């Protein structure tokens, strides 16, 4: 896998034709591969859910899809999208060094390729053998290896940005050249990656025991493993939300330090607590309760800090809130108010986090789309999509344990409609891009003809 694709995001624009060339941050290939995996698995899970609602799946396949759905969304959608996808995409922008062609980032293409390959092989193992038995143990082992590789490249990328040239003052000068501090987003990515490095090896050891010693329950291990991974996803989602929401309500330096410490306690502390519980054979209920309390406290603290920051800002009501900030606001609403509904419905910790995390993913996408398209996309349709998805999430959560109840069906319809609107947004953005490209091509052709005419006139003279 190459270290980067040909797609790039513009970090700053030139003031004129004679100005310096624009600085670009290449989109890492691991971001493209991770998002492709996440979108593919999410689409399959969505189609399966629709078929399940329509009673078009056999009973055996329906029960297996019900068990595997939370696993697929957590391991193969959330983690690749937040860490390998948008995580590495925005890290390449935030940590870019304009003085170097490679952006000052460590290029680890082999580990990136192996991580995506391991996760894909893990998905195939789950599909072939189900979410229980030796196949599930093999899938967990492969996924754990891929997660360790992905987390390693993320940590290496962040640390490499701190070791670039110019950090030490030249000879004859006193003191050192101070580099810009890491952003809150970079800290959350760092703690999420290190949290995976704490938890994934323990999971790999447990899966190896089931696979080769035939002792233990792979299904129970899979259920237990959702606790540390959910905390990692929560911290990653908060980091992306912080990066987007910071434009509307920036945190103070002290608040940034507090939130970074809270992210570390949530991701790394949760992983360590989970690993200790697994190694000391504590009951699953105790481990789940500890993770739920930690996630709830972190969610309320994260939301409270940004509500406080928003309260301190003076935002004119005549200014419409941006599309990415609108999506992130939905995430904070679910963090602050969604816990009670989700937990009372009996869906557990991962559902409470993933219900809000999906809003962050769309917010991150629209943040990137605004950059590459310079705001030329159907923003009204994006707002409509937010309204439909928000209503669908609320209705699905309020439906409770009645899977095929009218409230649950209404929520599913709203979610399906939101995806249809999202396709309209993509089509509109693509069409606008085609028009802009055609216009630029026409302008270049006119410029070439003018230059040729001037050259011909000069030759005639």
Buried (B, 14 or more C-beta within 10 A) or exposed (E): BEBBBEEBBBBEEEEEEEEEEEBBBBBBBBBBBBBEBBBBBBEBBBEBBEBBBEEEBEEEEBEBBBBBBBBBBBBBBBBBBBBBBBBBBBBBBBBBBBEEEEBBBBBBBEBBBBBBBBBBBBBBBBBEBBBBBBBBBBBBBBBBBBBBBBBBBBBBBBEBBEEBEEEEEEEEEEEEEEEEEBBBBBBBBBBBBBBBBBBBBBBBBBBBBBBEEEEBBBBEBBBBBBBBBBBBBBBBBBBBBBBBBBEBBBBEEEBBBBBBEBBBBBBBBBBBBBBEBBEEEBEEEEBBEBBBEBBBEBBEBBBEBBEEBBEEEEEEEEEEEBBBBBBBBBBBBBBBEBBEBBBEBEBBBBBBBBBBBBBBBBBBBBBBBBBBBEEBBBBEBBBBBBBBBBBBBBBBBBBBEEEEEEBBBBBBBBBBBBBEBBEBBBEBBEEBBEEEEEEEEEEEEEEEEEEEEEEEEEEEE
